[in-house]
Amino acid sequence: MNFPKEKTEALLKLITPPGQNIVIVAHTNPDGDAIGSSIAWAEMLRTLGHTVTCIVPTKYPYYLEWMDGIDELVVFKTDEQGRAAKAVEKADLIFCLDFNTLSRLENLSDIIAANTSAKRILIDHHLQPAEFDVSFSYPDMCSTCYLVYALIEDMFGSEQITKKIAESLYVGMMTDTGNFAFSYLTPELFRCVATLIERGINIPELHNRVYNSYTEGRARLFGYCINRKMQIFEGGRVAYMSLKESEMRRFQFQQGDSEGFVNYPLSIKEVVMSAMFTQHRKFIRVSLRSKGNVNVNIFARKYFGGGGHKNAAGGKSFVTMEETIEHYVRSVREFVEEGNLDAE
């Protein structure tokens, strides 16, 4: 991909002088794309002579713990030594990866906002980004990891991609595309994958480590969710599932265990829109997925104060689970009346 020359020149001007303190931050409940892009970009910056600290607001899923470099990430929520705050305070540059606004960082956003001297650079693929000093926002890219790959290739050449970087990038691309089954699957993306294979990645091994490393509790939770909690309405076209904290505790829930559950109702031929509601201490997380032209980004923004992509979005609810589901059902019916449920 050829980025606008003025953008890459602005970025190169910022990162060329060696010896800088750089912070990379990713979103709350970081997924494979957030973690993979952070590790890969950190590795690239370190080769340029910088000190880099990667920070995530909350813990990453256990099935990513094997990733090379993940143990160096600072988890802000459990950071008793204050490493995150110290790194942000000293930062010359702050890279924001895989999110479009600081509010996605929750409590970490206050610390980031307090550093008014560091330049903030966005590298992301979500819609409607906030203002940053330098912004690489490309919603038509499948993942932030692919965007990081394209930046490295454009500015330094793909030969700079090591096996460690390649593995991190592939994990993000694989997980954010549903194992290369979702949108934005371009010829350029698969040429990129070919390059990563040339760098020595083992695709079956990476797939196995991510998708075949769940706990027994997660497998039983999934069965419970599909069998007992999946509801389908609106003529069989819309589905939803919900999990309260008490239900998740029954199955020894761990961070990331419900990842991907929202996609499974879409395997039913008639279903074109799916929602997953998971209860947290202060709110209910809303995950939305769809097929074809059903735009859940619009739905999430209008009804749940969220957003995302056309076929994958999310938001939050601050009422009870029962009230959240009632609101969802009413909102879907309004959405349908406005002619927004045509998947063709």
Backbone hydrogen bonds, N-H to C=O, Kabsch-Sander energy under -0.5 kcal/mol:
donor,donor_aa,acceptor,acceptor_aa,energy
3,F,1,M,-0.8
7,K,4,P,-0.9
8,T,4,P,-1.8
9,E,5,K,-2.5
10,A,6,E,-1.6
11,L,7,K,-2.3
12,L,8,T,-2.9
13,K,9,E,-2.1
14,L,10,A,-1.3
15,I,11,L,-2.1
16,T,12,L,-1.9
19,G,49,G,-2.0
22,I,20,Q,-0.7
22,I,51,T,-3.2
23,V,93,L,-2.3
24,I,53,T,-2.7
25,V,95,F,-2.9
26,A,55,I,-1.6
27,H,97,L,-0.5
28,T,104,R,-1.9
35,I,31,D,-2.6
36,G,32,G,-2.7
37,S,33,D,-2.3
38,S,34,A,-1.6
39,I,35,I,-2.6
40,A,36,G,-2.4
41,W,37,S,-2.5
42,A,38,S,-2.3
43,E,39,I,-2.2
44,M,40,A,-1.9
45,L,41,W,-2.4
46,R,42,A,-2.2
47,T,43,E,-1.5
48,L,44,M,-0.6
48,L,45,L,-0.7
49,G,46,R,-1.6
50,H,45,L,-1.3
51,T,20,Q,-2.5
52,V,50,H,-0.6
53,T,22,I,-2.4
55,I,24,I,-3.2
56,V,74,V,-2.5
62,Y,255,Q,-0.9
64,L,61,P,-1.8
65,E,62,Y,-1.7
67,M,64,L,-1.9
70,I,67,M,-1.9
72,E,69,G,-1.3
73,L,70,I,-1.4
74,V,54,C,-2.9
75,V,73,L,-0.6
76,F,56,V,-2.8
76,F,74,V,-0.8
77,K,57,P,-1.6
78,T,75,V,-1.0
79,D,76,F,-1.4
80,E,78,T,-1.8
82,G,79,D,-1.2
86,K,82,G,-2.0
87,A,83,R,-2.4
88,V,84,A,-2.6
89,E,85,A,-2.2
90,K,86,K,-1.7
91,A,87,A,-0.8
91,A,88,V,-0.6
92,D,21,N,-3.4
93,L,21,N,-1.4
94,I,119,K,-2.9
95,F,23,V,-3.2
96,C,121,I,-3.2
97,L,25,V,-2.7
97,L,95,F,-0.6
98,D,123,I,-1.9
104,R,101,T,-2.1
105,L,102,L,-2.3
106,E,103,S,-1.5
108,L,105,L,-1.8
109,S,106,E,-1.7
110,D,107,N,-0.9
111,I,107,N,-0.6
112,I,108,L,-1.9
113,A,109,S,-2.6
114,A,110,D,-1.2
115,N,111,I,-0.8
115,N,112,I,-1.0
116,T,114,A,-1.1
119,K,92,D,-1.7
121,I,94,I,-2.6
121,I,119,K,-0.5
122,L,134,V,-2.6
123,I,96,C,-2.6
124,D,136,F,-2.3
127,L,308,G,-1.0
130,A,100,N,-3.1
133,D,120,R,-1.1
134,V,120,R,-1.6
136,F,122,L,-2.9
137,S,135,S,-0.6
138,Y,124,D,-2.3
138,Y,136,F,-0.6
141,M,138,Y,-1.9
147,L,143,S,-1.4
148,V,144,T,-2.6
149,Y,145,C,-2.4
150,A,146,Y,-2.5
151,L,147,L,-2.1
152,I,148,V,-2.6
153,E,149,Y,-2.8
154,D,150,A,-2.4
155,M,151,L,-2.7
156,F,152,I,-2.8
157,G,152,I,-1.4
160,Q,157,G,-1.9
161,I,158,S,-1.8
162,T,160,Q,-0.7
166,A,162,T,-2.8
167,E,163,K,-2.7
168,S,164,K,-1.9
169,L,165,I,-2.6
170,Y,166,A,-2.4
171,V,167,E,-2.1
172,G,168,S,-1.6
173,M,169,L,-2.2
174,M,170,Y,-3.1
175,T,171,V,-2.4
176,D,172,G,-2.2
177,T,173,M,-1.1
178,G,175,T,-0.9
179,N,174,M,-3.5
180,F,174,M,-0.5
181,A,177,T,-3.1
182,F,177,T,-1.9
186,T,184,Y,-1.2
190,F,186,T,-1.5
191,R,187,P,-1.8
192,C,188,E,-2.0
193,V,189,L,-2.1
194,A,190,F,-1.9
195,T,191,R,-1.8
196,L,192,C,-2.2
197,I,193,V,-2.2
198,E,194,A,-2.0
199,R,195,T,-1.1
200,G,197,I,-1.8
201,I,196,L,-1.6
203,I,201,I,-0.7
206,L,202,N,-2.4
207,H,203,I,-2.7
208,N,204,P,-2.3
209,R,205,E,-2.3
210,V,206,L,-1.7
211,Y,207,H,-2.9
212,N,208,N,-1.8
219,A,215,T,-1.7
220,R,216,E,-2.4
221,L,217,G,-2.4
222,F,218,R,-2.3
223,G,219,A,-1.9
224,Y,220,R,-2.4
225,C,221,L,-2.6
226,I,222,F,-2.5
227,N,223,G,-2.5
228,R,224,Y,-2.9
229,K,224,Y,-0.8
229,K,225,C,-1.2
230,M,225,C,-1.0
231,Q,240,Y,-2.8
233,F,238,V,-2.7
237,R,233,F,-0.6
237,R,234,E,-1.2
238,V,233,F,-2.0
239,A,273,M,-2.4
240,Y,231,Q,-2.0
241,M,275,A,-1.8
243,L,277,F,-2.8
248,M,244,K,-2.2
249,R,245,E,-2.4
250,R,246,S,-1.2
251,F,247,E,-0.7
251,F,248,M,-1.0
252,Q,249,R,-1.8
253,F,248,M,-1.7
257,D,254,Q,-2.5
259,E,256,G,-1.4
261,F,258,S,-1.9
263,N,260,G,-1.3
264,Y,260,G,-0.6
264,Y,261,F,-1.3
266,L,263,N,-1.2
267,S,264,Y,-2.1
268,I,265,P,-1.7
271,V,268,I,-0.9
272,V,237,R,-3.0
273,M,237,R,-1.4
274,S,289,R,-2.8
275,A,239,A,-1.0
276,M,287,S,-2.4
277,F,241,M,-2.3
278,T,276,M,-0.5
278,T,285,R,-2.1
279,Q,243,L,-2.6
280,H,283,F,-3.0
284,I,317,S,-2.8
285,R,278,T,-2.9
285,R,283,F,-0.5
286,V,315,G,-2.7
287,S,276,M,-2.6
287,S,285,R,-0.6
288,L,313,A,-3.0
289,R,274,S,-2.5
290,S,311,N,-1.6
291,K,272,V,-2.0
293,N,343,A,-0.7
294,V,291,K,-1.9
295,N,293,N,-0.7
296,V,294,V,-1.0
296,V,310,K,-2.7
297,N,310,K,-0.5
299,F,295,N,-1.4
300,A,296,V,-2.9
301,R,297,N,-2.1
302,K,298,I,-2.3
303,Y,299,F,-2.5
304,F,300,A,-1.8
305,G,301,R,-0.5
306,G,300,A,-2.1
307,G,314,G,-2.4
309,H,312,A,-3.6
313,A,288,L,-2.3
314,G,307,G,-2.0
315,G,286,V,-2.2
316,K,304,F,-1.7
317,S,284,I,-2.0
324,T,320,T,-2.5
325,I,321,M,-2.5
326,E,322,E,-2.2
327,H,323,E,-2.3
328,Y,324,T,-2.3
329,V,325,I,-2.7
330,R,326,E,-2.3
331,S,327,H,-2.5
332,V,328,Y,-2.7
333,R,329,V,-2.0
334,E,330,R,-1.9
335,F,331,S,-2.6
336,V,332,V,-2.7
337,E,333,R,-2.2
338,E,334,E,-1.4
339,G,336,V,-2.3
340,N,335,F,-1.9
343,A,341,L,-0.8
